[in-house]
Amino acid sequence: MDIKLSVCIPMYNEEKIASDTARTLTDFMTKRFGAEGWEIIFSNDGSKDSCASVISDFSKTDGRVRLVGYKDNRGKGSAVRTAVLAAEGDYILYTDCDLAYGCDVIADMYEALAGSEYDIMIGSRNISADGYEGYTALRRIMSKTYIKVISIAAGFRYTDSQCGIKCFKKDAAHKIFRECTVDGFAFDLEALILADIYKYKVGEKAVKIINHRESESKVNPIKDALKMLRDVSRIKKIHKSKKLK
């Protein structure tokens, strides 16, 4: 069976929402894309809770849902990379387990990419006026500043490199993620740096957070921004030789 779209979901200690996410996603994908031609891949990042078992049990009743992963916690980048490289779809999308951007955006991102000359479509909260709707004023300022600093450091023209939803054509996804080395939050930056190196065309689509879980966020804006800046320098050094080829 040909698979048009793979939806990749990294997860770490998400037993509270894993079952609901699997059910919500399968219902949505069935209604929007039909009963076949898609897959959902949950990637377990060494969780300490039962979320892997939850998804494993779910997959036994619905073969369109798969579980991949490993025992030791490595980071979101590793979880996304593991899922992407296991994906079989012509288009490969990843988003967070809490479905922060909702489900409709999954179809919107896929359709925007499939009907374009782009190789990659990335979500952006900075394109439309309601992109940060629901954020506290402090969180909005911190997020925008964080993204701006990182973009300058990485030399990006993108308006929101850190947005948690991105969609790739299969060839681009596999080529990029086979060469990714970052296991932490800077994996998005590395993927886009490699996209630029290999001259893939990248488009942006307006998105906004629908499901807010600020109190459970695993991101520390100040600490992670400093680590991100160090990672940018390291990533550029690692892949510098590719630009010369």
N, C-alpha and C positions, 0 to 999 in steps of 0.2 A: 504494500500500500504506500502510495506517495504521500509524504507529509509536507504540507505547505508551510505550517507555522509551528515552531517550538517555543513554548513559554517557559523560561527558566526562573526558578524561585530559590534564592539562597536562604538558608534558615539556620539560626543558632538559638537554641532554647526557646522555641516557639510553640510549646505544647498547648498553650492557651488558645491559640488561633489556627493552628495547622489544619485541623479537621474542617473548620468553617471555611478557611481559604481554599482548600481542595474542593469542597462542595460548591462554593460560590464560583470558582473558576471553571469547573467542569460544566456547571449549568450554563454559565455565560457562553463558553466556547461552543457548546452544543447548539444553543439558540442562534448564535451569530454565524457560526461556520459550518454547522451540520454535525452529524454524528461521527464523521471520520475526517482524516486529513490533517490532524493536529495532534500535539502531545504536550503534556505538562511535566516538567522535570523539576523535582524538589532536590536541592543539593544540601545535604546535612554537613554543617561545618563543625563536626565533633561535638555536637550538643550533649549536655549532661542530663537533659530531661528526656521525656518519652516521645518527642515530636517525630523522631525517625520511625519509631514503631507505629505511630498514628498513621503516617503516610504509607508505610509498608503495608499495613492492614487495608488501607483505602485502595492501594494499587492492586490488591488481590481481587477486588470486586470491580475494578475499572482499569483495564489494561492501557488506557490512554494516559494514565498517570504513572510516572516512574520515580524511583528513589535512587539517587547516587550519593556519594559522600565518603567520609573517612572517620576514623576514631578520634583523632587529636584535633583540637581547635587550632585553625591556622589563620583565619580571617576571611572577610567577605570576598575579597579578590580571588582567593583560592576556591571558594564555593562557587562563585560565578564562573570561573574558568573551567572547573570540573563539569558543570552543567552544560556550558556552551560547547565544549569539545565532545560531549556525549550526545548533543542534539543532532537530529537527523532532518530537521525541516529546511526547506528552501530559504526560509526567513527565520531568524533566531532573535527573540526578544527576551530581555530580563527586566524584572521589576521586583519590589520587595514583598516579603511574605504578608505584610499587613495590607497589601494592595493600596498603598498610600494614595496613588493617583486614580484609583478606581479600576473598573474593568473596561468601560467603553473606550478608554484611551488605548488599550491593547489593540483593538481593531482599527482605531484611528491611525495609530503609528504604523501598523502593518500596511494599511491601504495607502497611506502617504508615501511609504517607501516603495511598495510594489508598483505604484503608478508614476514613478519618477525616474530621473537619471541618476539618483543618489545610490551609494553603496551602503550608507549608514544613516539612520535617522535618530537624532537625540532629542529628548524632551527638554524643554526650557521653561522655567518659571518666570523668566524675565522678558518674554515677548509680549504677553498681554497684561492688561492692568490688574486682572484678578489672579495672577499667578501666585501671589503670596496671601491670598484671602484666607483668613483664619489663623494666620501667624500672629503672635504677639509682636508689638512694635520692636522690642529688643531682639527677638529671634529674627525678625525680618532684616534689621540692620546688620546683625552679626552674619547672617547667611549671605547677604549681598556683598558685604565687605570681604568675607572669606573667599567667595567665588572670584571677586575682582582681583584680589591679591594673588591667588593661585593662577588665574588666567594670565596675568602680567608675567609672573615667574616662568610659566610654561611657554609663553609666547603664543597663546591661543587667541583666536578671534571669536570663539564661541561665547554665547551669552550665559551659558549655565553648564559647564563641563561636569559638574558634580550631581546633576539631576539623576535620580535613581532609576529612570526607565530609558532604555535604549534598544534600538532594533537594527539588526545587521542582515545583509544578504549572507547566505551560508559561507561562500568562499571567503569573503572578507572576515567574517567572524572567526572562522577556523584558522586562517593565516595569522590574524592578529593575536588571538588568544593562545596559539601554540608558542608564541614568542614572548608572551607576558611573563614577568617574573615577580611582580608585586602581589603579595597575599593580602595586604591591608586595604584601607580605604583609597589609597592612591592608585588603585588598579584602573579606575576610570581615566585618569590622566595618562597612564601608560598606554592604554588602548587607543586614546585619541592621538597621542604622540606617534604611535606606530601607524595609525591611519594617515596622518600627515606625511610621514616618511614614505609610505607606499602609494601616496597620492590618491587615496580613496576619496570619493566625493561625499561630504558630510552635510546633511540638511538638519534643520532644527524645527521642531513643532511645539507650539504652545501647550503647556500642561499646567495643572495646578493640584496641590494637595487636597484630597477630599477627606481622607481619614488621618487625623492628627493623633500622634502618640508621643508628644514632646516629653512627657514624664518618663517614658521608657526608651527614649532615644539612646543609642549606643555611641553617639558622636559628642565629643567634647570640642567645641569650636576653637578654643585657644590652643589646647594641647595638640589636637589633631592638625590644626593649621601649621604649627611649627614642624610637626613630623612630616606633613605634606610637602613643605618647602624643602626639607632635607631629601625627601623622596624624589622630588622633581629634579634636583641636581644629580642624584644617583641614576635616575632613569635616563636622563640625557646622556650621561657618560656611557651607560650600558649600551645604548642604541646608536651612539654617535657614528660608529663605523658604517652603519647601514645607509646613512645619508651620503656617504662617499661612493657608494656602489652605483 
